[in-house]
Amino acid sequence: MEIAQTGYYRIRDDVALRSWPLIDYAYYTRDERDAHGLSGEEFDLITRCDGAHELPGSKLLGSLLRRGLIEPCPQGKAPCDWSRPKRYGNMYMPMVNFMITGRCNYNCLHCFNAADNAPLTSEWSFDEACELIAQARDCGVRAWLLTGGEPMAHRRFLDIVAEIHRNGMMVADINTNGHYITPELLSELRSMGCRPTMKISFDGVGFHDWMRQRKGAETRTLSAMRLCVEHRLDVMAQVNLNRRNRPSMETTLDVLEEAGVRRTRIIRTTEAPRWEKAAGDACMTFSEYYDECLSIARNYTSRNHEMELDFWQFLLILPTRREFAIEAIKNCGARGFRYTLSRCTSNRSMIAITSNGDVVPCMQMSGWMESRGMRLANVFRSADAGPLPRRREGEPLRVLRVQQEMRRLPALPQMCGRLPCAGACVRGRGTGPRRRGPLQVPLLQRLLGGRDRRCP
């Protein structure tokens, strides 16, 4: 291993040292959502790369140079403020799934946010969003997924994106129906240094207009995808699969690949209240879903394709690498496969906040919970407060609880046990940086004013 020369070094501008309870040594990079683990020796040496003190040459210094974590510099050139070591009092959580508005220009039959057939009208004001963004920054959050409703229907959508990036974080993903995507909007995003994955919903050739309840939506959505590809943004198509649109899947995948889509995620249409009223028994059982996924995968891999295919919580196909991954096996890791082990680990690293401030285990549960009057936590209410229509003027955002903490409440286990997706949720082990010991609560426990707590 090459030994680096004695000299002055600084932390690179795209690297930031971070620490949380139970995660003492980690770093972020500007283009990634998740933190990476470090050894204590590595962390200590990078911390001393301040440009002010000459460091003796060593193999470890050479290793950090090769990994792109530090760089040689003139004496006195200090790291930027974002790169400097920061320690947070809350637990590690890299991402916020933020529904900035419930409003939407479509009225989709399968909208999981809706508790009934009425359109949603709740929305975060720009000032409220800025307050939440600042709190997330102060807790070491790295990335945001912006969703709705239709997030681009928010009048201050671009301002919210700009505020996130101004605070040293990134918009990693945008969930959208594509209706408002224009060359001008994409140019604005690019000028901010924002290059998100555009997750665009498309629910089948010949079925998209019906499911979105908007004539011409299919044509407009495909045009939006092509426009994003032209602007060199990654596009992920998000395709619902149910008993109604199953016959269109093979054709749909061909059309999406021709449009330049890099990856398609096929998702079982869930038993949202509106969908059950609109489409009756169109939801597949999990057994049906798995059988259909295998059938689609078999047909897909029998032909030449380059687009990645991700069957939600089941199977990932990588045609260009001639590889596949089974989620159940991948998430079990070294502990061995257990069919009872839950697969979904998304909300082990991401907290979901709805347009009315509710904190939910995952966004797909929001309408289901709303229809049953279930509220586990809300950023506009204190921990022990009763229901409030909205916070009072001048009142700060209150304790923001996370999914793991909410499991202390009796309502959530009962609710999860009744959901069709029970057993495919968050009981699996989370992912994150290397840790000194077992991470009991791998998510953020508070954003402001709360106490650090441990689950029993």
N, C-alpha and C positions, 0 to 999 in steps of 0.2 A: 504494500500500500504506500502510495506516494506521501511524503512528508511535506506539509506546507511550509513556506519560508517564514521566518520571523518578520513581523511587520504590523501595520495598522489595518484593521478590518471593521466592517460595519454590517449590520443586518440589512439584507436586501429590502428594497422598498415594497416588494410584493410578498413579503413574509412578515408575520406578526406573531410574537410570543404570547401565549395565553395560558391561564391556570384557572381551574375551578375546584371546588371541594371534591376530593377523591380523584381528581385529574390534575396533578401538579405540574406536569411537563407536556406541553402541546404547542402546536403552531397552526395558524391559518395561512393559506395563500389567497391572493385576490381573486383567482378564477375558480376556486373550489368552495363547495358548501361546507364540507366536514373538516374538522380539525384532524391533525395527524399527531401521533404520539412521539415523544422523545424520551431518552433516558435522562436521569438527573444530571449526569456528566455533560451530555450534549446541551441540555438547556442552560446549564451554568456557563459553558463556554460561549454559547451564542449571546447570552446576556452581556458578557464581557466584551463583545464585539461592538464597542461604542464609538470607535473612531478616535478616541482620546488616549487610549492606552495601548502601548506596543505589546503584542502577544508573541510568545515564543513559538517557533514552529513545532508542529506535532502531527502525528498521523490522524488524530481526531479532527484537527483543524483542516487538514487536507480532505477528509471525508465530507465535512460540512460544505467546503468549497465545491466539491464535485456534485453534491446534491443541490446546489443552487440556493442554499440558505443564507450564506454570507458572501461578501465580496471584499477584495482589497480596496483601500481608499487612502486618500491623503490624510495626514494627521489633522484631526479636528473636524472631520466631516461626520457629523452625528447621524444616526438613523432617523427616519421620519417618525412623527408622533404615532402614527398607526402601527408601526413596527415594534415600538417599545413594549417591554413586558407589562401585561396587565393581569391582575388577579381579581376574580369576581366572587361575590359571596353566595351566589345562587348556583344551582346545579347546571351542568352542561346541557345546552339545547341549541343546536345550530340554526334552526329554521322556524319561521312562522308562516303558517297557511292562513292568509288574511283575506277574508271576504269584505272588500271595501264597500260594496253595495249589494243590496238584494235586488235592485232594479235590473230589468233585462228587456231588450227589444224583442225577444222571442217569448213564447209562453209554452215551453217544452212540456210534452205529456209526461215525461219521466223525471222531471226536476226533483232531485232529492232534497233541495232546500225548502220546498214548498210543503206546508202542512195541509193545504187544501187547493182548490182551483183558483183562488184569488192571487193576483200578482203581488210580489213582495215590494215593499216601498222603503224599508229601513236602509240607512246608509250612514257611513262615517263622515263627519265633517272633516275638512282639511285640517283644521286645528287639532281635532281629536286624533286624527291619524298621525300628525306630527308628534304629538305627545307620546303615543304608543311607540313610534319609531325611535324616539330618543330614549325611552325606557329600555327598549330591546337592545339598543346599542350599548347601554350601560350594564347590560347583563351578558354581553359577549355573543349575542346573536349575529350570525354571519349572513344569512340569506333569507329571502322572502319568496313565497309563492303568492301571487296576486290572483284572486278569483272573485266570483260573484255568485248569483246574478251574472251580469256581463260586466267585468271590471272596467272596460273601456267606455261604458255608459256613464261612469262617474265623471262629472264635469272637470274635476281636478286630477284625473288619472295621471297625466304626464307630470304634474307637480308632485304627486305622491311618489312616483318613480324617482324623480330628481331628488326628493328629500331623502329617500333611502340611500341613494348613492352619495349624497352630500355628507351623510353620517357614517361613511366608511363601510357600508354594507352593499349587498348586491341583490338585484331582482333576478333570481335564478330561473323562475318559471312563470309563465302567464297562462292561465286557463281562459280560453276565449272561444266564442262561436265564430270569430273571424269577420263578423259583419262590418266592424269599424276599422279594419286594417286597411291603410292606404300607404302609398309611397311616402307621403309627408310624415305620417306618424312613425313609420319605421326609420326614417331619416332622423327624426327627433330622438328616438331611442338610441340610435347609433351615436349621435352627437354627445349624449350623456355617458358614453362608455357602457351602455346597457346592451348586452347581447344574450337575452334569455332564450331558453327553450320555449318555443311557441306550441303550447298544447292545445290543439284545435279539435273541437268536437266534430265528428262526422259519423252518422249512424246508418250508413248503408245506401248504396245506389238504389234509387227508387223508393227509399223509405225515409230519407233525411227530412224532406219537406214535411211529411206527415208527423214525424216525431217532434220536429221543431215548431210545428204549427205556423209555418211561414212559407208561402209559395216563393220559389226561386232561391231558397236558402242553400240548396245543394250546389247550384252553380256558383253562387257567391262564395261559399266556403271553399270550394276547390280553387277558385281564383285567388282567394286570400292565401291559401297554402303555397301556390305557385309564386306569389309575390314575395312571401317570406323567404322562399328558397332563392329567388333572384337577389335578395338582400343578404344572402349568406347567413341566414339564421337557421338553426336546427329546428325542424318541425316534427312534432310527435302527434300523430292522429290518435284521438281517443274515440274508440268505436264501441258502442253498446251492442251487446249480443242478447237477443231474446227469441222467443218462439216465432214472432212475427217476421223479423228481418233476417233470420238465419239463412234463407235461400240466396241472399244477395252477398254473402261474405266473400266468396272467392272472387267475384267480379269487383267488389269493393276494394279488395287488397290490390288487384291489378291496377285499378284507377288511381289509387293513392300512390303506388310506386311510380306510375307514369307522371304524377304531379310533382315528384321529387321528394316525397316524404321519406325521412331517414328511418323512422321507427313508428310502428303502429302498436298501440296497446288495445287489446280486446278485453272489455270489462262486462261481466254479467250485469244486466240491468237489475237494479235492486228493488226491493218491495217498498218503494217510496209511496206515501199516501196518495199522491196525485196519480201515479202510474197505475196503482191498483184500481182506482176509480175509472181511469181512462181506458185501460187495456185489459182489465180482468185478470185472467190466468196466463198472461203472456210471459211472466217471469219464468225462467228455467229453474228447476231444482239444481242443487249443486251437482248431483249425479249427471243430469242432462248436460249441464254446462261443461263438465270435464269430458264427457263423451264427444260433445260437439267440438271442443277445442282440439281433441286428438284427431278428429276427422278433418278439421280445417288444416291442422299442422301437416297431416299426411298428404293432403292434396297440394299444399303450399310447397313442401320440400320435394315433391316429385317433379317440380318445374324449376327453371332457372330464375332465382330471385336474389336481390341484394338488400332489400329492406328488412330490418330487424323486426321480429314479431314477438310481442310480449303478451302472453295470456295471463291476465291479472291473478296473482297469487298461485300460479300453477306452473307455467312453462315459458322459458325464454329461448328463442331460436335466433342464431346468428349465422345467416347463410354464407356470408363472404368468408367467415372463419371456419365454416362447416362444424360448428359447435352448438351445443344446447345446454341449458341448465334447468334443473327441476327445483323450484323454489323450496319445496319441503326438505329436500336433501341439503340444499345450500345453506338454509337457515339453521339446520341442526348442528352443523359443524362437527367438531371433534367429539362431541358428546354422543354421537350416533343417532340414527333415525328413530323417532318416536311419532307414531301417527297422531297422538294426542297433543303434540307440541304445536302451538299456534304459529302461523306462518307470517302474518303481517307485522312488520316491525316499523312501519312508517311513522306512527305517532310515538315511537320511542325517541325520535329525533326531530319531531316537528309538532308544534302546538297549533290547534285550529281555533280561530276566532271568527264568529259570524258577524253579519252586518249589524246586529243589535247588541253586540258585545258578549254574547254567550261563548263560553269556552266549552268545546265539545270534544269527545275522544277522537272522532274523525269527522270530516265535513259531510260524509255520506250519511251520517246519523242525524244531521241537524233537523231536517223536516220531520223525521220519525219522532224525535224527542219533542219538538215543538207541538206536534199534533196530540201529544199525551201530557202536555204541560210540565215536562221534565226540564228543570234547570239546575245544573250542578254547580256552576260558577259563572260569574259575569263580571267583566272588567269595570263596569259602571256601578257596581254595588259592593258594599262592604261584605266581609265574610259572613256576618250574621244578620244582614239586613234582609227585609222582606222584599217582594217584587217592587221595582221602581220603573216607571215608564221610560225614564232617561235620567242621567245624572243631573244634579242641580248645577246651575251656572257657577263656575269657579271651583267646583269640587274636583279634586284630583282623581285620576284613575286609581281604583282600589287594588287589592291583592289579586294578582293573576295566578290562579291555581293551574296545575297541569294535570294531564291524564292520570299519572300514577297517584298523585295526591287525591284525585277525585275517587279513586277506588276505595278510599276509606269510607265514602258515603254509601249507605245501604242501597240507594236506588240504582246505582250503576250495574253491579253484578246481576241484579234481578232483570234489569233491562237487557243487558247483553245476553243473558240466558234465553231471552225470548226472540232475539234477532235471528233472522235466517242465516246470518254470517257468523253465528256463535261458533267459537273454535277456530276462527280464522283471523283473530284480532291481535291484541297487544300483549298477550302473556308470554310471547317468545322473548328471547334475550335480545337486547338492543345492540346497536353497533356504535362504535366511537373510537376515540384514540386509545392507545395503550394505557393501562391503568396499573396503579401499584397493587390494588386489591379489588375484590368484587364490588361493582358499582350497584348499590342498592336502589338508587333512584336516578336513572340515566337521563332525566329531563330537568328542565328549568323548574324550580319550585316557587319562585316568585319573581316579579319584575320590580315591584316597588312596595316597600313598607311591610313586607311579610317576614315571617321567621323561617329559617331553614328547618325543614322537618325531615324525618326519616319514616318511611313506611315500615310497619312492624314486620 
